Amino acid sequence: MDYAFGLAKAVGAKAVSCEIPVSKTKWLGEIAAKHKMMVGYHGHGDVKNPEAFATPESWERSMTYSKYNGINLDIGHFTPGSSMSPIPFIKKHADRITHIHLKDRKLDNGPNKPWGEGDTPIRDVLQLMKREKYPFQATIEFEYPVPEGSTVMQEIARCVDFCRKGLA
């Protein structure tokens, strides 16, 4: 882990991101503190697993272990998994968010959808980030099936356009 943090620093990263069990975040938080670098824990939608990052409580528990334990909030997992808007969570923990993954999905851990066809409040999150001038980035995570007659590049351009319009 020291090597991984050293690499991240060498390339100018402000944080590292990973998916590990909540119970391992005390250990990793201590290493992050030694390097004075944030770790953004990436979540998914398995709200029944206490070791998974899927509920606000999972991140909140990890954040008690180290001030360097943070949040890589994938709103495309958070909303469909928890059936909650990510907005209150983002407002409450903006100072611990390293970055956000954007994708659109249906509720109840439904499928990934072309942006605008799912239930994830992408526009609302982008507007909140703009309004509050949050310093963390939002990253397009392209995971939906490419519609017939389209290409991956056309769909990524569609996602970028969706972001531009959402920020207008």
Backbone as JSON, one array per atom type, in Angstrom:
{
  "sequence": "MDYAFGLAKAVGAKAVSCEIPVSKTKWLGEIAAKHKMMVGYHGHGDVKNPEAFATPESWERSMTYSKYNGINLDIGHFTPGSSMSPIPFIKKHADRITHIHLKDRKLDNGPNKPWGEGDTPIRDVLQLMKREKYPFQATIEFEYPVPEGSTVMQEIARCVDFCRKGLA",
  "N": [[0.82, -1.2, 0.0], [2.0, 1.2, 0.68], [3.6, 1.6, -1.54], [1.62, 1.96, -3.53], [0.4, 4.35, -2.67], [2.61, 6.01, -2.9], [3.01, 5.95, -5.69], [0.62, 7.18, -6.52], [0.97, 9.76, -5.45], [3.23, 10.51, -6.93], [2.24, 10.88, -9.5], [0.66, 13.03, -9.12], [-1.86, 12.73, -8.01], [-4.73, 13.44, -5.99], [-6.1, 11.8, -4.41], [-6.72, 8.31, -3.71], [-8.63, 5.56, -4.9], [-10.73, 2.84, -4.01], [-12.18, -0.46, -3.63], [-13.01, -2.01, -0.88], [-13.7, -4.14, 1.98], [-15.72, -2.69, 4.55], [-14.74, -3.16, 7.12], [-12.0, -3.18, 6.77], [-11.21, -0.6, 6.54], [-10.2, 0.84, 8.68], [-7.57, -0.01, 8.94], [-6.57, 0.73, 6.34], [-7.1, 3.43, 6.42], [-5.25, 4.29, 8.34], [-2.86, 3.97, 6.96], [-3.3, 5.76, 4.88], [-3.35, 8.12, 6.36], [-0.71, 8.27, 7.18], [0.46, 8.89, 4.77], [-0.83, 11.19, 4.23], [-2.99, 11.42, 2.43], [-6.1, 11.23, 0.81], [-8.49, 8.52, 0.77], [-10.88, 7.35, -1.34], [-13.66, 5.55, -0.9], [-15.27, 3.31, -2.92], [-18.62, 2.72, -3.73], [-21.3, 0.27, -4.0], [-24.44, -1.36, -4.7], [-25.26, -3.19, -2.72], [-27.06, -3.28, -0.22], [-27.64, -4.94, 1.91], [-25.38, -6.14, 2.82], [-23.18, -5.72, 5.39], [-20.5, -5.2, 5.09], [-20.19, -3.93, 2.74], [-19.94, -0.91, 0.82], [-22.65, 0.75, 0.65], [-24.67, 2.04, 1.92], [-25.4, 5.13, 3.64], [-24.44, 4.81, 6.25], [-22.31, 2.99, 6.05], [-20.15, 4.41, 4.89], [-20.0, 6.44, 6.78], [-19.26, 5.03, 9.06], [-16.66, 4.18, 8.3], [-15.42, 6.65, 8.12], [-15.1, 7.41, 10.73], [-12.81, 6.2, 11.53], [-10.57, 7.39, 10.36], [-9.42, 10.6, 9.34], [-8.7, 10.66, 6.77], [-10.16, 8.84, 5.41], [-12.51, 8.6, 2.93], [-15.04, 9.32, 0.45], [-15.92, 7.86, -2.54], [-18.34, 8.45, -4.37], [-20.61, 6.67, -6.08], [-23.19, 7.54, -7.79], [-24.86, 6.14, -9.41], [-25.01, 3.67, -8.31], [-25.64, 4.18, -5.66], [-28.23, 5.47, -5.57], [-30.05, 3.58, -6.94], [-29.57, 1.34, -5.32], [-30.08, 2.06, -2.64], [-32.46, 3.36, -2.8], [-32.62, 6.04, -2.3], [-32.19, 9.56, -2.6], [-29.05, 10.9, -3.56], [-28.45, 13.48, -2.85], [-28.88, 14.7, -0.14], [-26.9, 13.26, 1.24], [-24.56, 13.96, -0.12], [-24.5, 16.72, 0.43], [-24.16, 16.64, 3.21], [-21.68, 15.38, 3.51], [-19.78, 16.57, 1.85], [-17.19, 17.53, 2.24], [-15.7, 15.25, 2.49], [-15.83, 13.86, 0.17], [-14.18, 12.42, -2.47], [-14.46, 12.06, -5.2], [-17.05, 11.7, -7.7], [-18.96, 9.21, -9.3], [-20.77, 9.1, -12.26], [-23.66, 7.71, -13.55], [-26.61, 6.26, -15.02], [-29.34, 4.55, -13.7], [-32.04, 2.25, -13.1], [-34.34, 2.18, -10.32], [-34.27, 0.0, -7.36], [-31.97, -1.57, -7.69], [-31.91, -1.8, -10.43], [-31.37, -2.07, -14.04], [-28.52, -0.62, -15.81], [-28.97, 2.34, -17.67], [-29.42, 4.29, -20.72], [-28.48, 7.68, -20.35], [-30.79, 9.74, -18.7], [-32.89, 8.05, -18.92], [-33.08, 6.52, -16.72], [-33.37, 6.37, -13.09], [-31.6, 7.82, -11.6], [-30.57, 10.85, -10.16], [-28.92, 12.61, -11.98], [-28.71, 15.2, -13.19], [-29.57, 16.86, -11.07], [-27.56, 16.4, -9.17], [-25.31, 17.37, -10.55], [-26.08, 20.07, -10.77], [-26.15, 20.77, -8.06], [-23.42, 20.44, -7.42], [-22.34, 22.46, -9.02], [-23.65, 24.78, -8.02], [-22.81, 24.82, -5.32], [-20.13, 24.89, -5.67], [-18.39, 22.71, -5.33], [-15.26, 21.07, -4.82], [-14.62, 18.57, -5.85], [-14.43, 16.14, -8.52], [-16.7, 15.0, -11.07], [-17.16, 12.0, -12.67], [-17.76, 10.48, -15.74], [-19.18, 7.36, -15.96], [-19.37, 4.96, -18.07], [-21.62, 2.52, -18.65], [-23.91, 1.4, -19.7], [-25.72, -0.71, -22.05], [-24.78, -0.39, -25.47], [-26.98, 1.22, -27.59], [-28.75, -0.15, -30.41], [-27.59, 0.76, -33.6], [-25.97, 2.78, -32.73], [-22.77, 3.9, -31.4], [-20.07, 3.27, -29.09], [-18.56, 5.6, -28.76], [-20.36, 7.56, -29.71], [-22.3, 7.35, -27.75], [-20.89, 8.06, -25.44], [-20.38, 10.69, -26.1], [-23.0, 11.55, -26.0], [-23.45, 11.34, -23.25], [-21.66, 13.29, -22.31], [-22.83, 15.55, -23.47], [-25.26, 15.49, -22.1], [-24.33, 16.12, -19.53], [-23.34, 18.73, -20.01], [-25.73, 20.09, -20.68], [-27.08, 19.65, -18.3], [-25.62, 21.21, -16.58], [-26.12, 23.71, -17.46]],
  "CA": [[0.0, 0.0, 0.0], [2.9, 2.35, 0.65], [4.0, 1.77, -2.94], [0.47, 2.51, -4.26], [0.26, 5.76, -2.3], [3.75, 6.7, -3.5], [2.71, 6.12, -7.12], [-0.45, 8.19, -6.65], [1.59, 11.07, -5.23], [4.17, 10.79, -8.02], [1.49, 11.35, -10.68], [-0.09, 14.21, -8.75], [-3.22, 12.43, -7.56], [-5.12, 14.0, -4.7], [-6.73, 10.71, -3.65], [-6.81, 7.0, -4.34], [-9.97, 4.99, -4.77], [-10.71, 1.38, -3.98], [-13.34, -1.17, -3.12], [-12.6, -2.99, 0.12], [-14.71, -4.26, 3.03], [-15.75, -1.6, 5.53], [-13.91, -3.52, 8.27], [-10.58, -2.97, 6.44], [-10.93, 0.82, 6.35], [-9.38, 1.34, 9.78], [-6.21, -0.32, 8.52], [-6.19, 1.54, 5.2], [-7.12, 4.83, 6.87], [-3.98, 4.56, 9.03], [-1.83, 4.12, 5.92], [-3.61, 7.02, 4.2], [-2.93, 9.2, 7.26], [0.75, 8.33, 7.12], [0.8, 9.53, 3.49], [-1.63, 12.42, 4.14], [-3.72, 11.34, 1.16], [-7.45, 10.69, 0.96], [-8.94, 7.3, 0.1], [-12.3, 7.38, -1.65], [-14.2, 4.19, -0.97], [-16.29, 3.2, -3.98], [-19.77, 1.94, -3.29], [-22.2, -0.45, -4.9], [-25.81, -1.35, -4.22], [-25.59, -4.33, -1.84], [-27.4, -2.66, 1.06], [-27.8, -5.97, 2.95], [-24.06, -6.58, 3.26], [-22.59, -4.69, 6.25], [-19.12, -4.97, 4.67], [-20.21, -3.21, 1.46], [-20.25, 0.51, 0.82], [-23.92, 0.87, -0.07], [-25.56, 2.89, 2.7], [-24.65, 6.22, 4.29], [-23.79, 4.33, 7.47], [-21.05, 2.31, 5.76], [-19.11, 5.44, 4.77], [-19.89, 7.15, 8.06], [-18.45, 4.19, 9.95], [-15.25, 4.23, 7.9], [-14.88, 7.99, 8.37], [-14.74, 7.54, 12.14], [-11.49, 5.6, 11.73], [-9.48, 8.24, 9.89], [-9.87, 11.77, 8.59], [-8.32, 10.43, 5.38], [-11.14, 7.94, 4.8], [-13.49, 9.43, 2.24], [-16.15, 8.78, -0.32], [-16.02, 7.88, -3.99], [-19.78, 8.18, -4.43], [-21.16, 6.28, -7.38], [-24.62, 7.8, -7.64], [-25.56, 5.12, -10.17], [-25.22, 2.54, -7.41], [-26.24, 4.68, -4.42], [-29.67, 5.71, -5.73], [-30.81, 2.35, -7.17], [-29.4, 0.39, -4.22], [-30.68, 2.52, -1.38], [-33.73, 4.04, -3.12], [-32.54, 7.37, -1.71], [-31.47, 10.57, -3.35], [-27.73, 11.14, -3.0], [-28.27, 14.91, -2.55], [-28.61, 14.99, 1.27], [-25.62, 12.65, 1.62], [-23.51, 14.81, -0.69], [-24.46, 17.96, 1.22], [-23.66, 16.35, 4.56], [-20.3, 14.89, 3.53], [-19.04, 17.12, 0.71], [-15.78, 17.7, 2.58], [-15.02, 13.95, 2.47], [-16.01, 13.23, -1.14], [-12.99, 12.55, -3.33], [-15.01, 12.2, -6.54], [-18.36, 11.08, -7.91], [-19.18, 8.5, -10.57], [-22.09, 9.36, -12.83], [-24.31, 6.79, -14.48], [-28.05, 6.24, -14.8], [-29.91, 3.21, -13.49], [-33.39, 2.16, -12.55], [-34.39, 1.87, -8.88], [-34.26, -1.41, -6.92], [-30.81, -2.18, -8.33], [-32.27, -2.06, -11.82], [-30.29, -2.05, -15.04], [-27.95, 0.62, -16.32], [-29.79, 2.87, -18.77], [-28.92, 5.53, -21.32], [-28.72, 8.8, -19.43], [-32.1, 10.35, -18.84], [-33.91, 6.99, -18.94], [-33.08, 5.84, -15.42], [-33.9, 7.1, -11.94], [-30.52, 8.51, -10.89], [-30.71, 12.3, -10.36], [-27.64, 13.14, -12.45], [-28.79, 16.67, -13.35], [-29.66, 17.48, -9.75], [-26.24, 16.32, -8.56], [-24.45, 18.34, -11.25], [-26.5, 21.42, -10.37], [-25.67, 20.97, -6.69], [-21.97, 20.63, -7.48], [-22.11, 23.78, -9.61], [-24.14, 25.81, -7.1], [-21.99, 24.84, -4.1], [-18.72, 24.98, -6.07], [-17.63, 21.62, -4.72], [-13.97, 20.91, -5.51], [-14.42, 17.23, -6.39], [-14.85, 15.93, -9.9], [-17.7, 14.0, -11.43], [-16.61, 11.2, -13.75], [-18.71, 9.66, -16.49], [-18.92, 5.93, -15.92], [-20.21, 4.43, -19.15], [-21.87, 1.1, -18.39], [-25.15, 0.86, -20.28], [-25.51, -1.34, -23.36], [-24.84, 0.53, -26.61], [-28.2, 0.98, -28.36], [-28.58, -0.52, -31.81], [-27.42, 1.91, -34.48], [-25.07, 3.75, -32.12], [-21.43, 3.41, -31.06], [-19.62, 3.68, -27.75], [-18.14, 7.0, -28.81], [-21.56, 8.39, -29.82], [-22.98, 7.33, -26.46], [-20.11, 8.88, -24.51], [-20.68, 12.09, -26.48], [-24.35, 11.81, -25.47], [-23.3, 11.56, -21.81], [-21.02, 14.6, -22.15], [-23.87, 16.53, -23.79], [-26.2, 15.46, -20.97], [-23.68, 16.89, -18.46], [-23.33, 20.15, -20.39], [-27.1, 20.6, -20.52], [-27.4, 19.6, -16.88], [-24.91, 22.29, -15.91], [-26.52, 25.0, -18.03]],
  "C": [[0.86, 1.25, 0.0], [3.32, 2.65, -0.79], [2.86, 2.41, -3.73], [0.28, 3.99, -3.93], [1.41, 6.58, -2.9], [3.54, 6.94, -4.99], [1.67, 7.22, -7.32], [0.13, 9.59, -6.45], [2.48, 11.46, -6.4], [3.46, 11.32, -9.27], [0.6, 12.54, -10.36], [-1.52, 13.97, -8.32], [-3.48, 13.05, -6.2], [-5.74, 12.94, -3.8], [-6.55, 9.41, -4.43], [-8.23, 6.49, -4.1], [-9.87, 3.48, -4.78], [-12.05, 0.85, -3.49], [-12.81, -2.23, -2.16], [-13.73, -3.11, 1.14], [-14.6, -3.11, 4.03], [-14.81, -1.9, 6.7], [-12.41, -3.32, 8.01], [-10.21, -1.49, 6.37], [-10.18, 1.45, 7.52], [-7.91, 1.17, 9.42], [-5.77, 0.61, 7.38], [-6.18, 3.04, 5.56], [-5.84, 5.23, 7.59], [-2.85, 4.76, 8.02], [-2.05, 5.44, 5.18], [-3.15, 8.21, 5.05], [-1.42, 9.37, 7.23], [1.2, 9.08, 5.86], [0.07, 10.87, 3.29], [-2.34, 12.52, 2.79], [-5.06, 10.65, 1.4], [-7.61, 9.36, 0.21], [-10.44, 7.45, -0.1], [-12.81, 5.97, -1.81], [-15.38, 4.17, -1.93], [-17.4, 2.28, -3.52], [-20.49, 1.24, -4.41], [-23.57, -0.51, -4.24], [-26.21, -2.47, -3.29], [-25.88, -3.84, -0.42], [-27.54, -3.67, 2.2], [-26.46, -6.45, 3.51], [-23.4, -5.49, 4.09], [-21.14, -4.36, 5.89], [-19.04, -4.16, 3.38], [-20.49, -1.73, 1.68], [-21.5, 0.7, -0.03], [-24.91, 1.77, 0.66], [-24.75, 4.03, 3.3], [-23.87, 5.73, 5.51], [-22.45, 3.65, 7.19], [-19.91, 3.32, 5.62], [-18.91, 6.15, 6.1], [-19.08, 6.34, 9.06], [-16.98, 4.29, 9.58], [-14.63, 5.59, 8.22], [-14.55, 8.22, 9.84], [-13.33, 7.04, 12.41], [-10.34, 6.52, 11.34], [-10.06, 9.44, 9.15], [-9.5, 11.66, 7.12], [-9.21, 9.39, 4.69], [-12.26, 8.79, 4.21], [-14.42, 8.62, 1.37], [-15.9, 8.96, -1.81], [-17.47, 7.48, -4.25], [-20.22, 7.9, -5.85], [-22.67, 6.42, -7.27], [-25.46, 6.81, -8.43], [-25.7, 3.81, -9.42], [-25.99, 3.0, -6.16], [-27.75, 4.8, -4.54], [-30.44, 4.41, -5.96], [-30.71, 1.35, -6.02], [-30.14, 0.78, -2.97], [-32.08, 3.1, -1.56], [-33.8, 5.42, -2.46], [-31.84, 8.31, -2.69], [-30.08, 10.74, -2.74], [-27.52, 12.58, -2.52], [-28.03, 15.18, -1.06], [-27.26, 14.43, 1.75], [-24.46, 13.49, 1.1], [-23.39, 16.1, 0.12], [-23.81, 17.74, 2.58], [-22.17, 16.04, 4.56], [-19.44, 15.43, 2.39], [-17.54, 17.24, 0.99], [-15.0, 16.39, 2.57], [-15.17, 13.23, 1.13], [-14.77, 13.5, -1.99], [-13.41, 12.74, -4.79], [-16.33, 11.43, -6.63], [-18.35, 10.38, -9.26], [-20.61, 8.76, -10.99], [-22.49, 8.23, -13.76], [-25.78, 6.75, -14.11], [-28.53, 4.81, -14.71], [-31.34, 3.33, -13.0], [-33.3, 1.8, -11.07], [-34.4, 0.36, -8.64], [-33.15, -2.19, -7.6], [-31.11, -2.62, -9.76], [-31.11, -1.89, -12.76], [-29.75, -0.65, -15.31], [-28.75, 1.04, -17.55], [-29.07, 4.02, -19.45], [-29.34, 6.71, -20.44], [-30.03, 9.5, -19.76], [-33.22, 9.33, -18.83], [-33.98, 6.22, -17.63], [-33.62, 6.75, -14.33], [-32.84, 7.86, -11.15], [-30.59, 10.01, -11.18], [-29.4, 12.98, -10.8], [-27.67, 14.66, -12.55], [-28.79, 17.38, -11.99], [-28.3, 17.49, -9.04], [-25.29, 17.31, -9.22], [-24.8, 19.77, -10.87], [-26.04, 21.75, -8.95], [-24.17, 21.23, -6.67], [-21.62, 22.02, -8.01], [-22.47, 24.89, -8.61], [-23.23, 25.95, -5.88], [-20.5, 24.95, -4.38], [-17.86, 23.92, -5.37], [-16.35, 21.37, -5.5], [-13.76, 19.52, -6.14], [-14.98, 17.1, -7.8], [-15.98, 14.92, -9.99], [-17.18, 13.31, -12.68], [-17.71, 10.41, -14.43], [-18.27, 8.21, -16.41], [-19.88, 5.29, -16.92], [-20.39, 2.93, -18.97], [-23.14, 0.57, -19.04], [-24.87, 0.23, -21.64], [-25.67, -0.32, -24.49], [-26.1, 0.22, -27.42], [-27.89, 0.63, -29.83], [-28.52, 0.74, -32.67], [-26.5, 2.99, -33.93], [-23.71, 3.11, -31.92], [-21.1, 3.86, -29.65], [-19.27, 5.16, -27.76], [-19.35, 7.94, -28.94], [-22.28, 8.46, -28.47], [-22.21, 8.12, -25.41], [-20.33, 10.35, -24.82], [-22.06, 12.49, -25.97], [-24.28, 12.1, -23.97], [-22.67, 12.93, -21.53], [-22.04, 15.7, -22.41], [-24.9, 16.63, -22.67], [-25.63, 16.27, -19.81], [-23.69, 18.38, -18.78], [-24.71, 20.77, -20.2], [-27.5, 20.62, -19.05], [-26.73, 20.7, -16.08], [-25.32, 23.67, -16.4], [-27.45, 25.78, -17.11]]
}
